[in-house]
Amino acid sequence: MAIDKTKVRKKERKNITSGVVHVNATYNNTMVTITDAQGNAISWSSAGGMGFKGSRKSTPYAAQVAAEDAAKKAMEHGMVTVEVLVKGPGSGRESALRSLQTTGFTVTSIKDVTPIPHNGCRPPKRRRV
């Protein structure tokens, strides 16, 4: 049998004090990515990645758990202050933001960066239930 030659890289601890939290809240899921000022990802988490499946992914609690997980990973690298960019119409926007503040980050600014079309593509047809 061949010997496995892949080297296991040790996670290096980056000393980054400030960064940007990108919260992408869709109708089906909530993704939280924490980057440095240049945009290099330091940690990320999502509601689906935290074990929520189906309609439970879109709940505010799932977004809260995902944000706390990403925040803990980023705090291991020494992050203290963050600015928050929120995108999307999902239900996890506010709860993700609230959980970031309770984990110990000092939030300097909150920006809504939801893309709004200037009459671009035709939207999908309305659901008739």
Secondary structure, DSSP 4 states (H G I P E B T S, - for coil): -PPP-PPPPPPP-----EEEEEEEE-SS-EEEEEE-TT--EEEEEETTTTT--GGGGGSHHHHHHHHHHHHHHHHTTT--EEEEEEESS-TTHHHHHHHHHHTT-EEEEEEE-----SS-SPPPPPP--
